[in-house]
Amino acid sequence: MKLKTNKSTAKRIVSVSKSGTLMRNKMSAQHLCPGKSKRAKKTTDRKEAVNSTDVKRIHKLIPYL
């Protein structure tokens, strides 16, 4: 039987690096931007590695990653 991918998790994982690290977007970039400093908005453009404690759980939610 085929395993189902959890779509909400699949949308949050942006990419997988060459070393296999799961990458996600940083938070706080979606709304209330006029009240944030320029530096705060620039740092949310970057990608961040998923915490190592969550990797096993994410691989279960996205089996064909």
Buried (B, 14 or more C-beta within 10 A) or exposed (E): EEEEEBEEBEEBBEEEEEEEEBBBBEEEBEEEEEEBEEEEEEBBEEEEEBEEEEEEEBEEBBEEE
